[in-house]
Amino acid sequence: MNSFVSGLVKWTTILPVVAFVALIFSWGRYPASWVLVIEAVLLVGSVLAAVHHAETIAHKVGEPFGSLILAVAVTIIEVALIVTLMMSNTGNVSTLARDTVFAAVMITMNGIVGISLLVGAKKYHLTKFNPEGTGAALGSVVLLATITMVLPRFTVSDIAPRYVGPQLAFVAVASLVVYGFFVFTQTIKHRDFFLPVAKEKEVHAHAPSLSTTLTSVVLLPIALVSVVGLTKIESPAIEAGVSWLGLPASFVGVIIAVMVLMPESIAAVRAAAKNRTQISLNLGYGSAIASIGLTIPTLAVASIWLPTPLTLGLEPVQIVLLITSTIVAVLTVVPGRAKTLHAMLHLSLLAAFIFLAIVP
């Protein structure tokens, strides 16, 4: 009982609740500058708390279910954020979904994967993972990204780079099917392909108690809702800052994607530091798969009520970045182990993406 009470007074328990209360009082309003500063601190704290609770649940249920839980949870909130912004924004938001999803794909494929490989390679000389499972995840990412964001650039049913109704419906169903088969493969059919391979250097800790796990189950969605909700509240200030700096409006999608994916990024780096690179790759590629496979079908349905059509087709520069990222990722995954050079290649691609998003 004492351990349960002491667990309830930890900052990881209190801070998400405080952030959620602040979100409720600020929702639909225009907070003062000093309030925005406080909520920015609460936002960062909620991110760290979300990582803690996700790792607690993951430790209790085991892999790869833990990675899947965090990826799906964050993606559901990401979808809600995109729909909310598209419904409330009065400007041109037709490409907001594309910009946010593509940013999420580039951040996961090159950012999360790159920094995880860098941390693992620096600490253990070589990082080892299962190429069968990782390759399947990478293939799913490439397929989903191609049919949802590359093909609209080349279809001729609409003069704009977007799908017409039947095409969007087909792509939505196909995305759900691919995502469903990947989850089945990861969790049931070939679960062993997604488990860590470097077990000899793992440090085993005691599994969390049932009460601790249930607390995390309750607080994880609260923390994630606080992260996305506070990000939305901060978005006008972010948009004003982007405009003041003379950056393209599409860069807002990059910033939001970074904030939403921060919990997974931190969790992936922590896993890599423990020589569990496979978990890091599960989080990276799994987040990309969920970001496309769940977001696009949901937005396809939501497009019935959205005030503007969905423009999903990538720009030529974005397509080149996606193709290059795919080639580099394949060369990284095939050997089943990676060194610092592989990490730097991915991080260089991430840097190129961010730079070209700032200076198109």
N, C-alpha and C positions, 0 to 999 in steps of 0.2 A: 504493500500500500504506500509506504514511504517513497519507494522508487517511482511509483506511478505519479504521486503528487509532485515530486522533484522534477519529473519529466515534463510536467505541465507548466513549469515556471522557466523553462529554458527559453532563450531568445528565439530559437527556431520555432517555438510554439506561440510566443507572444507576438512577435513581429508580423507574421502574416495576418493575424487577427486585427492588429492595429492598422495595417495597410488596407485591409478590406473595409474597415470602418471609415478610414479616410477617403477611400474610393466612393463609398456610399454618400458621404456628405459633399463630395466634390462633383459627383456625376451630374451632367447637364448644366454645370455652372462654369464660370471663368475665374478660376482662383487667382489671387494676388501672386505677385512674383515670389514673395517669401514663402507662400504656401507651396508653390511649384518646387522650390528648392527642397523643402521638407519632404514632399512626396517623391522627389527624385531619389532621396536617401532611402525612403521606404521601398521604392522600386528595386533598388540594388539589393537591399536586405531581403526582399521577397524572393528575388532570384536565387540568392544563396540558400535561403530556407527551402525553396522548392527542390534544389539539388539534394539537400540533406534528406528530405522526406522521400524523394524518389529513390535514393540509394538505400534507404532503410527498407522500403517495399521490395526493391530489387533483391536485396540480400535475403529477405524472407522467402520470396517466391522462387528465387533462383533464376538463372539465365537459360534461354534468352528472353524469358517473360518480363524480366525487370526492364530491359532496354525497350521492349515493345510497349510497356505501360507508359513510360515517359514520352516516347515518340508520339503515341496516339493522343495522349493527354495534351501535349503542347500543340499538336496539329489541330485538334478540335477547337482550342482557344484561338489559334491563328485564323481559322476559317471564320469564327465569330467576329474577330477583329476586322478582317477584310470586308465582310458583308456590312458591318456597322459603318465603317468608313465610307464605303461606296453609297450607302443609303443616306448618310448625313452630309457628305461633301457636296458642295454646289459646283465645284470646278469640273474639269475633264478627268474623270476617274475610270475611263474605259480600259486603261492599261494598268490600273493599280494592282489587280490580281496577278497579271503576268509579271509585273516588275517585282512584286513581293515573292511570288513562288520561285521565279528564276533566281532572285537573290538568295532565297533559302537553299536552293539546289547548289549554287556556287559556294555558299558558306559551308554547307555540309560536306560536299565533295572535296573541296580544297582547304577550307578553314579547319573544320573539326578533324578531318582525316589528317591534314598536314601537321597541325600542332600536336595531335596525338602521336603521330609517327616521330616527330621531332623529340618530344619528351621521352618516348620509349627508347629511341635510338641513342640519345645522349646518355641515358642512364644504363642501358643494357647492351650497348654496342649494336645489336640487331634486334629488331622487333619481329616476332613470329606470330602468324595467324593462319587460319584455315582458308586456303584459296578457293575451295569448293563453295563454302558458304558465302564468303565475301564476294566471289565472282558472281554468284547467283543474285546477290543484292545489287551489285553494280549493274548487271545486265538489266535488272528490273528498273533501276533508276534511268538508264539510258533509253529504254523502250518507252517508259512513261513520259519522259521529257520530250522525246521525239514526236510521239503522236499527239501530245497536248499543246506543245509550244513551237515545234519546228514545222510540222506539216501545214498549219494554218497560213504560213507565209507563202505556200506554194499552191494552195487550193484556188479554184477559179469560180466558185459559186458566188463569191462576194468580192467586190473590188477591194475591200479592206482586208487586211490580214487576220481574218477571224472566220470561225465556223458559222454556217447557217444552222438552223434548228436541228434537222436530222443528223447532220455531222456532229454537232455538239452532243446530242443524245447518244450516238454510237460511241464517241470517245469517252463519255462519262461511264457508260456501262463497261467498256473495255478496261478502263482504269480501275474500276472496282474489282473486276475479275482478276486482273493481274495482281492487285494488292491482296486479294483474298487468297490466291494461290501462293503468294510469297509468305504470308502469315502462316498458312497451313504447312508449308515446307519448313519454315523456321522453327515452329513450335511443336510439330508432330512428326511429319514424315522423315525429315533429316535434321532433327534438333541437334545432333552431335556435331554437325558442320558449323554450328554457330557458337560453340563453347570454346573457352580459352584453351590454347594448346601448351602454353608455358606454365604448367601447373607446379613444376618443381620449385619455382621461386615465389609462389604465392604465399602470402601471410594470411592464414585462416583466422578469422575472428568469430566469436560466438554469435549465432543468429539472434536478432532482436526478439524480445518477448512479444507475446500476442497483444498486450495492451499498448506497447510502443508502436507496433505495426498498425494497429487500428487508429491510433492517434495520427500517424503519418498518412493513413488512407483518407482521413477527414481533412487534414491540413494541406495536403498536396493540391487538391483542386482549389482550395481557398487561396493558396499562394500563387497558383497559376492564373487564376482569375484576377488577382491583384496585380500581377505583372502586366497582363495585357490591358486591363482596365486603366491602370495608371499610365501605361504607355500611350493609350488613346488620349488621356487627359493632357499628357505632356506633348502630344503630337502637334497642337497649334503652335506651341513654343518652338518645337523642332522645325515645323514648316516655316515659321518666321525666321528662324536662324538660317535655314537653308536658303531662303530667299535673300536674306541680308548678305550672305556670303556669295551670292550669285551662282549657286549650284542649281542643276536641273531639278525640276519638281519631282522627277522619278526617283531621286536619291532618297526621298522620304521612305520609300519602300525598302531601301537597303537598311536604313537605320532601324526601322521597325522590325525587319527580319533579324537583325543582330540582337535586338533586345529580346525578342521572343525565343530565339535559339540559345540564349546565354545559359539557361539551366543545363541543357544537353551538352553544351560545349564544356562547361566546367566539369560535369560528370564524366565526360569522355577523357579529359586530361587527367583526372584523378585515377581513372581506370588504367590509363597508359602508364602512369607513375608506379602502379602496382604490378606492372608487367602483364596486364590483361588487355593487350592491344585488340584482341578480337571483340571485346566488349565495346571499346572505343569505335571500332569500325561498324559494329552493329548499330550503335547510336547514330553515327554519321550517315551511313547509307540508309538505315532504317528510317531516320527522320526525313530524308529526301523522298523516299518511297511514300511515306505517309503524307508528306506535304503535298505531293502531286495526286496520289491515289485517292485521298480523301477530300482534298480541297476542290479539285476540278469538278468531280461529280456533284458536290454540294453547291458550288457556284452555278453549275449548269441548271440545277433546280431553282436556285435563288434568282437566276437571270430572268425568270418569268415576272418577278416583281421589281427587279433592279431598274433604276431610271435610265441606265445606259447599257448598250450591248457590251459583251465581253470581247475585248481584243486580246487574243492570246498569242498571236504570231510574234516571234522574236525578231529583233532587228538583225541585220547581217553580222554586225560585230558580235552580238550576243551568241549567234549560231556558231561563229568561229571559236569563241571562248568555250562553248559547250563541247564542240568536237575535239578541241585540243585537250580539254579536261578529261574527256573520255579516253583518249589515246594514252595520256599519262597515267590515268587510273588503271587501265588494263595492264600496262607495263609494270605498275607497282604491285598489283594483286597477283598476277600469274605466278611469280616465284614463291609466294607464301611467306616471304620475309622482306623487310625493307630496312634501309639505312638512312642516314641523315640526308643524303642527296635526294632521295625520293621525297622526303618531307619538304625540302626546300623547293622542289619543283612545284609541288601543290601550293605552297604558300606564295610562290611567285605568281602563279595563276590567279590566286585570290587577290594579290596586290594589283595585278593587271586589271581584274574585274572592277575593283573599287576605284582605281585611277580613271578608267574609261567611263565609269558611271559618273564621276565628277567632271571629267573633261571628255565628253562624247566625241 
